[in-house]
């Protein structure tokens, strides 16, 4: 609830909201946790994006052109969000041999159990 939304008519609702927020903070403090404060998403430019993903500018431009990398365009400038780039990197994870063997064994056992 925003501070500018508080008026005499919705005062009970605002107080109820504050009470619930306070109860949540109290429970977090009792558990020894800190409340999660959402961070503002700040766009970064192409130089910073290149540094984060470890690619040269022409490579990043090629990825943007092929629509393979998450980006935003305002006028002639490209913008990126760091968390989106890190998520994009993590989606390209190659499986280890152990993970592949484990999945193959699980699939084999599943099919073996289906046959009886």
Secondary structure, DSSP 4 states (H G I P E B T S, - for coil): --GGG--STTHHHHHHHHHHHHHHHHHHHHTT--PPPPPPP--B-HHHHHHHHT--HHHHHHHHHTT-S--EEETTEEEB-HHHHHHHHHHTPPPPHHHHHHHHHHHHHHHHHHH-
